[in-house]
Amino acid sequence: IESADNYICIWYQKGDILKKRLMRITMKDISEQLTETNIVRCHRSYMINMDRVKVLRRDKEGVFIELGIDGVADVPISRTYMNNITEWLMK
């Protein structure tokens, strides 16, 4: 899920095809609705499905999550959400 002001872009995979859906809802509101799921906020502008995480990578530009899906860029993890992500991965 990617933030776009008062909208969010939900990226999902249907078969081998990557699809996108735009919804009018804030990132804060969708975060609250998804608290009991595997979709976790990792950045001010991003949420990810933790079941799809392949690699957690640190380099000179920061920390990123690789999802291992063709056509999907690496997702940044901000310092604010780093503890949440590492705790999730340690489960």
OpenMM code with the backbone's topology and positions (N, CA, C; nanometers):
from openmm import Vec3, app, unit

residues = "ILE GLU SER ALA ASP ASN TYR ILE CYS ILE TRP TYR GLN LYS GLY ASP ILE LEU LYS LYS ARG LEU MET ARG ILE THR MET LYS ASP ILE SER GLU GLN LEU THR GLU THR ASN ILE VAL ARG CYS HIS ARG SER TYR MET ILE ASN MET ASP ARG VAL LYS VAL LEU ARG ARG ASP LYS GLU GLY VAL PHE ILE GLU LEU GLY ILE ASP GLY VAL ALA ASP VAL PRO ILE SER ARG THR TYR MET ASN ASN ILE THR GLU TRP LEU MET LYS".split()
positions = [
    Vec3(0.0867, -0.1172, 0.0000),
    Vec3(0.0000, 0.0000, 0.0000),
    Vec3(0.0902, 0.1220, 0.0000),
    Vec3(0.0580, 0.2153, -0.0864),
    Vec3(0.1380, 0.3367, -0.1016),
    Vec3(0.0484, 0.4578, -0.0836),
    Vec3(0.0935, 0.5545, -0.0058),
    Vec3(0.0163, 0.6744, 0.0218),
    Vec3(0.0248, 0.7741, -0.0932),
    Vec3(-0.0879, 0.8413, -0.1176),
    Vec3(-0.0938, 0.9493, -0.2165),
    Vec3(-0.1905, 1.0543, -0.1614),
    Vec3(-0.1439, 1.1349, -0.0656),
    Vec3(-0.2253, 1.2343, 0.0056),
    Vec3(-0.3445, 1.1679, 0.0735),
    Vec3(-0.4668, 1.2031, 0.0367),
    Vec3(-0.5862, 1.1437, 0.0974),
    Vec3(-0.6308, 1.0174, 0.0249),
    Vec3(-0.5452, 0.9659, -0.0582),
    Vec3(-0.5721, 0.8417, -0.1317),
    Vec3(-0.4619, 0.7417, -0.1001),
    Vec3(-0.4907, 0.6159, -0.1265),
    Vec3(-0.3867, 0.5137, -0.1193),
    Vec3(-0.3914, 0.4321, -0.2477),
    Vec3(-0.2758, 0.3840, -0.2886),
    Vec3(-0.2651, 0.2901, -0.4001),
    Vec3(-0.2399, 0.1533, -0.3394),
    Vec3(-0.3277, 0.0608, -0.3679),
    Vec3(-0.3091, -0.0764, -0.3214),
    Vec3(-0.2553, -0.1559, -0.4387),
    Vec3(-0.1345, -0.2068, -0.4228),
    Vec3(-0.0719, -0.2905, -0.5258),
    Vec3(-0.0933, -0.4348, -0.4848),
    Vec3(-0.1412, -0.5160, -0.5772),
    Vec3(-0.1646, -0.6564, -0.5474),
    Vec3(-0.1363, -0.7400, -0.6714),
    Vec3(-0.1193, -0.8672, -0.6469),
    Vec3(-0.0872, -0.9589, -0.7552),
    Vec3(-0.2056, -1.0513, -0.7793),
    Vec3(-0.2489, -1.0583, -0.9035),
    Vec3(-0.3561, -1.1495, -0.9426),
    Vec3(-0.2965, -1.2432, -1.0458),
    Vec3(-0.2686, -1.3641, -1.0016),
    Vec3(-0.1938, -1.4566, -1.0867),
    Vec3(-0.0518, -1.4050, -1.0994),
    Vec3(-0.0047, -1.3874, -1.2209),
    Vec3(0.1292, -1.3317, -1.2442),
    Vec3(0.1239, -1.1830, -1.2771),
    Vec3(0.0050, -1.1245, -1.2724),
    Vec3(-0.0121, -0.9857, -1.3133),
    Vec3(-0.0179, -0.8947, -1.1909),
    Vec3(0.0604, -0.7874, -1.1923),
    Vec3(0.0618, -0.6873, -1.0864),
    Vec3(-0.0457, -0.5833, -1.1169),
    Vec3(-0.1348, -0.5599, -1.0207),
    Vec3(-0.2452, -0.4669, -1.0403),
    Vec3(-0.2420, -0.3582, -0.9350),
    Vec3(-0.3118, -0.2486, -0.9647),
    Vec3(-0.3145, -0.1343, -0.8738),
    Vec3(-0.4578, -0.0848, -0.8604),
    Vec3(-0.4966, -0.0529, -0.7373),
    Vec3(-0.6293, 0.0021, -0.7118),
    Vec3(-0.6125, 0.1293, -0.6283),
    Vec3(-0.6794, 0.2354, -0.6665),
    Vec3(-0.6749, 0.3632, -0.5966),
    Vec3(-0.8006, 0.3756, -0.5115),
    Vec3(-0.7817, 0.4112, -0.3833),
    Vec3(-0.8952, 0.4267, -0.2925),
    Vec3(-0.8840, 0.5595, -0.2196),
    Vec3(-0.9978, 0.6189, -0.1901),
    Vec3(-0.9988, 0.7458, -0.1171),
    Vec3(-1.0097, 0.7161, 0.0322),
    Vec3(-0.8944, 0.7043, 0.0963),
    Vec3(-0.8830, 0.6806, 0.2400),
    Vec3(-0.7409, 0.7211, 0.2787),
    Vec3(-0.7230, 0.7674, 0.3991),
    Vec3(-0.5884, 0.8070, 0.4423),
    Vec3(-0.5104, 0.6854, 0.4893),
    Vec3(-0.3799, 0.7004, 0.4926),
    Vec3(-0.2920, 0.5931, 0.5393),
    Vec3(-0.3208, 0.5630, 0.6869),
    Vec3(-0.3481, 0.6652, 0.7642),
    Vec3(-0.3789, 0.6449, 0.9058),
    Vec3(-0.5044, 0.5596, 0.9227),
    Vec3(-0.6085, 0.5909, 0.8471),
    Vec3(-0.7339, 0.5162, 0.8585),
    Vec3(-0.7177, 0.3703, 0.8150),
    Vec3(-0.6469, 0.3467, 0.7061),
    Vec3(-0.6274, 0.2085, 0.6605),
    Vec3(-0.5380, 0.1325, 0.7576),
    Vec3(-0.4411, 0.2008, 0.8184),
    Vec3(-0.3549, 0.1372, 0.9191),
    Vec3(-0.4371, 0.0866, 1.0367),
    Vec3(-0.5316, 0.1692, 1.0805),
    Vec3(-0.6168, 0.1313, 1.1928),
    Vec3(-0.7059, 0.0127, 1.1567),
    Vec3(-0.7521, 0.0064, 1.0333),
    Vec3(-0.8382, -0.1032, 0.9903),
    Vec3(-0.7617, -0.2349, 0.9755),
    Vec3(-0.6312, -0.2271, 0.9516),
    Vec3(-0.5512, -0.3472, 0.9259),
    Vec3(-0.4634, -0.3878, 1.0437),
    Vec3(-0.4968, -0.3425, 1.1657),
    Vec3(-0.4108, -0.3701, 1.2808),
    Vec3(-0.3940, -0.5185, 1.3113),
    Vec3(-0.4929, -0.6003, 1.2887),
    Vec3(-0.4861, -0.7430, 1.3223),
    Vec3(-0.4506, -0.8300, 1.2014),
    Vec3(-0.3853, -0.7715, 1.1019),
    Vec3(-0.3492, -0.8471, 0.9816),
    Vec3(-0.1977, -0.8535, 0.9670),
    Vec3(-0.1515, -0.9150, 0.8603),
    Vec3(-0.0088, -0.9230, 0.8303),
    Vec3(0.0398, -0.8027, 0.7516),
    Vec3(-0.0463, -0.7049, 0.7303),
    Vec3(-0.0069, -0.5838, 0.6590),
    Vec3(0.0352, -0.4806, 0.7624),
    Vec3(0.1628, -0.4394, 0.7535),
    Vec3(0.2254, -0.3577, 0.8565),
    Vec3(0.2819, -0.2304, 0.7951),
    Vec3(0.2694, -0.1227, 0.8675),
    Vec3(0.3259, 0.0045, 0.8223),
    Vec3(0.4764, 0.0020, 0.8442),
    Vec3(0.5514, 0.0412, 0.7411),
    Vec3(0.6975, 0.0392, 0.7495),
    Vec3(0.7584, 0.1761, 0.7194),
    Vec3(0.6740, 0.2706, 0.6806),
    Vec3(0.7205, 0.4026, 0.6382),
    Vec3(0.6003, 0.4957, 0.6426),
    Vec3(0.6252, 0.6222, 0.6467),
    Vec3(0.5165, 0.7204, 0.6448),
    Vec3(0.4254, 0.7007, 0.5238),
    Vec3(0.4817, 0.6552, 0.4142),
    Vec3(0.4065, 0.6422, 0.2893),
    Vec3(0.3813, 0.4991, 0.2440),
    Vec3(0.4239, 0.3993, 0.3219),
    Vec3(0.4128, 0.2600, 0.2763),
    Vec3(0.3667, 0.1650, 0.3858),
    Vec3(0.2908, 0.0644, 0.3429),
    Vec3(0.2579, -0.0517, 0.4248),
    Vec3(0.2874, -0.1742, 0.3390),
    Vec3(0.3264, -0.2836, 0.4034),
    Vec3(0.3601, -0.4040, 0.3276),
    Vec3(0.2952, -0.5269, 0.3902),
    Vec3(0.2751, -0.6266, 0.3068),
    Vec3(0.2294, -0.7566, 0.3526),
    Vec3(0.3535, -0.8333, 0.3974),
    Vec3(0.3657, -0.8571, 0.5261),
    Vec3(0.4862, -0.9200, 0.5807),
    Vec3(0.5045, -1.0634, 0.5322),
    Vec3(0.4000, -1.1267, 0.4838),
    Vec3(0.4124, -1.2622, 0.4295),
    Vec3(0.4901, -1.2627, 0.2987),
    Vec3(0.5007, -1.1479, 0.2327),
    Vec3(0.5678, -1.1382, 0.1031),
    Vec3(0.7132, -1.0932, 0.1125),
    Vec3(0.7623, -1.0628, 0.2337),
    Vec3(0.8994, -1.0136, 0.2512),
    Vec3(0.9990, -1.1248, 0.2218),
    Vec3(1.0954, -1.0947, 0.1347),
    Vec3(1.2009, -1.1909, 0.1022),
    Vec3(1.3314, -1.1541, 0.1703),
    Vec3(1.3675, -1.0241, 0.1673),
    Vec3(1.4973, -0.9804, 0.2194),
    Vec3(1.4819, -0.8452, 0.2875),
    Vec3(1.5486, -0.8301, 0.4011),
    Vec3(1.5641, -0.7009, 0.4672),
    Vec3(1.7069, -0.6580, 0.4396),
    Vec3(1.7236, -0.5450, 0.3714),
    Vec3(1.8563, -0.5042, 0.3247),
    Vec3(1.8919, -0.3652, 0.3767),
    Vec3(2.0147, -0.3526, 0.4273),
    Vec3(2.0658, -0.2234, 0.4720),
    Vec3(2.1798, -0.1832, 0.3786),
    Vec3(2.1729, -0.0608, 0.3277),
    Vec3(2.2834, -0.0084, 0.2477),
    Vec3(2.3029, 0.1388, 0.2819),
    Vec3(2.3862, 0.2076, 0.2062),
    Vec3(2.4203, 0.3464, 0.2421),
    Vec3(2.3013, 0.4415, 0.2329),
    Vec3(2.1975, 0.4058, 0.1568),
    Vec3(2.0795, 0.4909, 0.1454),
    Vec3(1.9755, 0.4635, 0.2543),
    Vec3(1.9897, 0.3548, 0.3285),
    Vec3(1.8954, 0.3222, 0.4348),
    Vec3(1.8639, 0.1748, 0.4399),
    Vec3(1.7483, 0.1427, 0.4958),
    Vec3(1.7040, 0.0040, 0.5094),
    Vec3(1.5836, -0.0158, 0.4172),
    Vec3(1.5845, -0.1281, 0.3458),
    Vec3(1.4800, -0.1564, 0.2477),
    Vec3(1.4307, -0.2993, 0.2616),
    Vec3(1.3087, -0.3199, 0.2196),
    Vec3(1.2504, -0.4534, 0.2129),
    Vec3(1.2380, -0.4911, 0.0665),
    Vec3(1.2858, -0.6096, 0.0342),
    Vec3(1.2702, -0.6638, -0.1004),
    Vec3(1.1582, -0.7663, -0.0955),
    Vec3(1.0622, -0.7510, -0.1851),
    Vec3(0.9481, -0.8414, -0.1888),
    Vec3(0.9660, -0.9556, -0.2873),
    Vec3(1.0645, -0.9448, -0.3734),
    Vec3(1.0917, -1.0521, -0.4677),
    Vec3(0.9866, -1.0660, -0.5766),
    Vec3(0.9188, -0.9570, -0.6101),
    Vec3(0.8175, -0.9587, -0.7155),
    Vec3(0.8689, -0.8724, -0.8299),
    Vec3(0.8713, -0.9286, -0.9501),
    Vec3(0.9169, -0.8531, -1.0659),
    Vec3(0.8330, -0.7272, -1.0849),
    Vec3(0.9011, -0.6154, -1.1087),
    Vec3(0.8330, -0.4889, -1.1328),
    Vec3(0.7997, -0.4116, -1.0069),
    Vec3(0.8323, -0.4662, -0.8899),
    Vec3(0.8048, -0.3971, -0.7634),
    Vec3(0.9362, -0.3472, -0.7058),
    Vec3(0.9433, -0.2167, -0.6867),
    Vec3(1.0644, -0.1561, -0.6304),
    Vec3(1.0786, -0.1939, -0.4833),
    Vec3(1.2007, -0.1860, -0.4319),
    Vec3(1.2253, -0.2100, -0.2903),
    Vec3(1.1537, -0.1024, -0.2087),
    Vec3(1.0997, -0.1417, -0.0952),
    Vec3(1.0218, -0.0513, -0.0108),
    Vec3(1.1095, -0.0029, 0.1043),
    Vec3(1.1179, 0.1289, 0.1251),
    Vec3(1.2014, 0.1805, 0.2346),
    Vec3(1.1369, 0.1565, 0.3709),
    Vec3(1.2212, 0.1426, 0.4711),
    Vec3(1.1759, 0.1343, 0.6099),
    Vec3(1.2325, 0.2560, 0.6816),
    Vec3(1.1454, 0.3322, 0.7443),
    Vec3(1.1929, 0.4497, 0.8165),
    Vec3(1.2324, 0.4107, 0.9582),
    Vec3(1.3124, 0.4964, 1.0212),
    Vec3(1.3568, 0.4703, 1.1585),
    Vec3(1.2384, 0.4597, 1.2537),
    Vec3(1.1332, 0.5355, 1.2272),
    Vec3(1.0142, 0.5342, 1.3128),
    Vec3(0.9527, 0.3956, 1.3225),
    Vec3(0.9530, 0.3217, 1.2125),
    Vec3(0.8859, 0.1914, 1.2073),
    Vec3(0.9828, 0.0733, 1.2119),
    Vec3(1.1109, 0.0987, 1.2253),
    Vec3(1.2118, -0.0075, 1.2235),
    Vec3(1.1883, -0.1113, 1.3332),
    Vec3(1.1578, -0.0676, 1.4546),
    Vec3(1.1354, -0.1626, 1.5638),
    Vec3(1.0164, -0.2534, 1.5361),
    Vec3(0.9090, -0.1984, 1.4822),
    Vec3(0.7915, -0.2806, 1.4500),
    Vec3(0.8262, -0.3890, 1.3484),
    Vec3(0.9020, -0.3517, 1.2479),
    Vec3(0.9375, -0.4473, 1.1427),
    Vec3(1.0305, -0.5558, 1.1971),
    Vec3(1.1326, -0.5169, 1.2714),
    Vec3(1.2258, -0.6171, 1.3239),
    Vec3(1.1572, -0.7096, 1.4242),
    Vec3(1.0675, -0.6565, 1.5069),
    Vec3(0.9923, -0.7423, 1.5999),
    Vec3(0.9070, -0.8427, 1.5239),
    Vec3(0.8439, -0.7970, 1.4176),
    Vec3(0.7596, -0.8859, 1.3354),
    Vec3(0.8446, -0.9988, 1.2751),
    Vec3(0.9616, -0.9623, 1.2238),
    Vec3(1.0472, -1.0625, 1.1600),
    Vec3(1.1067, -1.1612, 1.2603),
    Vec3(1.1174, -1.1209, 1.3866),
    Vec3(1.1743, -1.2085, 1.4886),
    Vec3(1.0730, -1.3102, 1.5409),
    Vec3(0.9449, -1.2941, 1.5078),
    Vec3(0.8419, -1.3877, 1.5557),
    Vec3(0.8666, -1.5272, 1.5041),
] * unit.nanometer
topology = app.Topology()
chain = topology.addChain("A")
for resn in residues:
    res = topology.addResidue(resn, chain)
    for name in ("N", "CA", "C"):
        topology.addAtom(name, app.Element.getBySymbol(name[0]), res)
